[in-house]
């Protein structure tokens, strides 16, 4: 009987140790020292290098293209495109700037108006709804929730 009791105690201790190991947090591998922030380097470049594991030249190119993306977004808004849905930057699995509209119209003049470097990575897609339709639906939902006494904080 004594051997059985000791075995149970040892099994219990082993189980507790395994459970404790399972609860220990895991930590990501440390970043590559080459991608660490360095004096004179734009912190956004370092961040892209660390996050996506890309070379400095590619990170600089992506940061530089962000100004072009802003110009593109402003041009779309100036044209008052009712079918405009969104613009977003996709970093993985491949880098591209995705522009979506709620129609399937060709927009050659818009494509020609953007810089050649941005044109290389831009992709047009069709969205289910335009940005104005999404905002109207969110406003309707917000109004209904507020009327029902549900506290809602607008985020857009």
Secondary structure, 3 states (H helix, E strand, C coil): CHHHHHHHHHHHHHHHHHHHHHHCCCCCCCCCHHHCCCCCCCHHHHHHHHHHCCCHHHHHHHHHHHHHHHHHHHHHHHCCCCCEEEEEEECCCCCEEEEEECCCCCCHHHHHHCCHHHHCCEEEEECCCCHHHHHHHHHHHHHHHHHCCCCCCCCC
